[in-house]
Amino acid sequence: MIVIQDLHYVVGGRHILKNVNLTVHVGETLAVMGASGSGKTSLLKIIGGLVRPTAGRVYVGESDLARMSEERLNRVRLVMGFVFQYAALFDSMTVAENVAFGLRRHFNYPRETVARLVEEKLRIVGMEGTGHLLPEQLSGGMQKRVGLARALAMDPLILLYDEPTSGLDPVTTSGIDELMMHLRDHYGVTSVMVSHHIPSIFRVADRIAMIYNGEILAVGTPEEIRQSDNEVVQQFIHGSTQGPISGLG
């Protein structure tokens, strides 16, 4: 379980996140939705231990990421996989080398074991047989899948997705959505995704949190969010230009 309590994040005097309280239950997918600049990616990085909050607590299980040493934080990060918005693959490495990166960095596995684990993760994401290819030889959707395979390499308990369907066509987007649901349903992975892609959010998420100007305005099931009487929530999910959210951001 992930529990966030009274979280604040300030950069250069600007409040990026304000008094955030949020819980992610074991085995669920929580989507954090909001406009660009709303603070959702900063929140994801804090959950992943990539950024320290200014104040508040961030529990992953019994561990408070906000107050632990960098050495302990590195150990906790091993139970989390981060799927970056643009895959963030190493251009000079093959697909197999990208997926194996964490395994080789943190474990002293024999070469045969690493190769077996890499092919297993590529199979899970539908990319078996591509280990010899370079990232430049892959489509955007294929790169996203390889990035997900890399995040899965060390069998994480938690997956963190930063805009997992950004820049993809509708068919490829549906494939990524189905893959995220498969990982939840068949492997019990706890997931947090940040996105502004409404169809994916409502298709994939068990619960949705709406973030606006660094604050959580609403949390609920997809149906509860659809029925919300909050005007910011309604403006965002319907893409209206009329309301508190500026269309110029």
N, C-alpha and C positions, 0 to 999 in steps of 0.2 A: 504493500500500500504506500502511496505517496501522499503526504499531508503537508500543506503549505499554510503557515500561520503568520498573520500580520506582516506580510512581506512588503518591503519598500526597496526600491532601486533608484538611486539618484546618480546622474552623470552630469558633471559640469553645472551643478545647480538645478538641473531639470529633473523633475520627477517622472521617470519612465514607467515605474510601477508604484501603485499607491494602495497600501493596506489590503493586499491580496490574500484571501483565504479560500483554499480549494483542496478537495480530496479526490484522489484517483484510486478507485477500488481495484483489488487484485483481479486480473483477467478481463478488465473492461477497456474499452477504447473511449477516451475523452478527447473531444475536439475543442480546441480553443479558437474561436473565430473572431475576426475583427479586421478593420481596415488597415492599410499600410501605415506604419508608424504608431500603431495602437499599443505596442509593447508585447505582442504575443511571442515574437521570436526571442526577445530578451527573457521572457518567462521560461521558455523552453531551454535556453542555455543555462539558466539558473538551476532548473530541475536536473539538467545533465551534469552539473558541477563544472561547467565551462566558464561561468561568471559567478562571482560572489555577490550576494545581495548586500545592500547598505544596512538593512535591519530586517528582523524576522527570522523565522525558522523554516527549514526545508527538510522534512523527514522522508527518507527512503528506507522503509522498514523501521528499524529502531535508530538509524543513524541520522544525525542532524548535519547535513552537508554544509550549512552556514557556519558551523563552529569547529569543524575538524581540520586537522593538519592536512597539508598537501599530500603527504604520503598515504594517509588513510583515505583521502578523497580519491586517489588513484586506484586504490583497491575497490572502492565502491563503484567506480566507473566501469569496472569489469563486468558488472551485472547489467549494464545498460548499453544499448546500441543506438547510435545517432545516425539518422538518415538525412543527409544535407540536401538543401533545396536544389542544388545543381549537381548532385551526386558526389562532387569533389573527389573524383578519381584521379590517381596519379598518372599523368599523360605518358610517362616513360615506362610504365609497368604494364604488363599484360593483365587481362581480366583475372587470371588465376593469382597473379602476384598481388593485385589489389585486394582480392578477397582474403588472401593469406597474410596480409600485412600485420594485423593484430595478433594472429596466432604465432607468428614468428617473433614478434616483439615481446610477447608476454610469456610464452611457453617454449620449452625445449623439446618439442615433439620431433620424432623422426620424420624425414622427408615424405615417406610413404603415408604416414598418418595425416600430415598436412594436406597432401594431394587428395586423399580420400575425403577429408572434411570439406575441402574447397568444392569438390565435385558434388558432394551432398547438398551443400548450400545453394550451389548454382542450379541443381535440379529442383529444389524447393521453389525457387523464383522463376522457373521455366527457362533457364539459360544454360542448361547442360550442353557440353560440347563446344563452348565458346572460350574456354580458358586461355587459348593461344592468341586471341584477338587483342588488339590495342583499343583503348577508349575511342580514338578517332574513327574507328571502323564500326562503331555502334550508333544506333539511333538514340534520340533523347530518352525514349521509353526504355530501351535496353540498358542505357547507362543508369537509369533510376533503379532497375532491377539488380544490376551488379552492385550498386551502392547499398541496396537492401541486403544482398547476400553477404557483403562485407560486414554490415551491422549484425547479421545473424551468426557470424563465424564462431563466436565464443559462447553461443547459446545464452543470450541475455534473457533476463526475466522481464526487462522493460525495454520497449522501443520508443524512441522519440523521433517524430517525423516533422521536418521543417518544410512546409509547402510541398507535399509529396507529389502532387499532380500539376504543379506549376509548369506552364509552357507545353503541355501535352495535348494532343488532339483528343476528341471525345472518346474514341474507341480505346486508345491507349490508356486514357484516364480511367475508364471502366475496368480495364485489366489490372491496373495498380490498386484500385479500390477493392476488387475481388481478392487480390493477393493479401492485402491488409486484413480483410475479414477472415481469410483462410488461416492466417497466422494466429489470430485471436481464437478462432473456433477449434482449431486442431492442435495448437501448441500452448494455449492458455497464456499467451503473451499479454502483459499489461502495456497499453499504448497511450501515448499523448501525441496528438497531431495538431499543428497549428496551420490554419488555412483560411483563405477568404473565398474558396470555391464552394459555393453553397450546395450544389448537387452532390459532391463527394462527401461533404460534412454530414448531410442528412442520410446518405446511403450507408456510411461506414460507422458513425458514432453511436455508442450506447447512451452517452450524455454529451451535452454541448455547453460550453461556457462562453458567454459573450463578453469581450473585453473592449473597453472604449476609454481613450485617454488614460490608459494605465490602470483602470479600475474594472473589476468584474461586476457587470450589471445584472447578469442573470445566469443561472445554471439549471439545467433540467434535461429531460429526455427530448428527443427530437420533436415529439408531439407537444410537449410542454412549451418548448421554445417557439414553435409555430403559433401557439395560442397566447404567447406573452402579450401583455398590454403595454410593454415598454416601447416607446416610440422609436428609440434608437435601434432596438432589436428588429422591429418591424421594417424600418427603413432599410436596414442592412440586408435582411433576408430577401426582400423584394427588389432591391437595387433601385430604390426611388431616389430622385434628386431632391425631393422635398423632405426636409427634416433637419435634425441637428448635425448630421454628418455632412461635412463639406465635400463636394465632388472634385475639389481642386487639390486634395492631398495626395 
